[in-house]
Amino acid sequence: MKISQWIEIEQELTDRIGWRATINIMVDAHRQLYPDKTIYDLTPSEDKQLTNKIKSTYKRIINANQN
């Protein structure tokens, strides 16, 4: 994944849910899926899986806060 894409995701989420929650979501997703790889070394397929994991976690948090 290009670092610019990683930063773009981070900035978008930070605007919505705050810095601490965003960092926790992103780091946890990365550690769960690819603990032995750096962000730079992910393949396009792995990028997509990581992005989807981050999105699903974000949606789960938003839904929990609405209830």
Secondary structure, 3 states (H helix, E strand, C coil): CCHHHHHHHHHHHHHHHCHHHHHHHHHHHHHHHCCCCCHHHCCHHHHHHHHHHHHHHHHHHHHHHHC
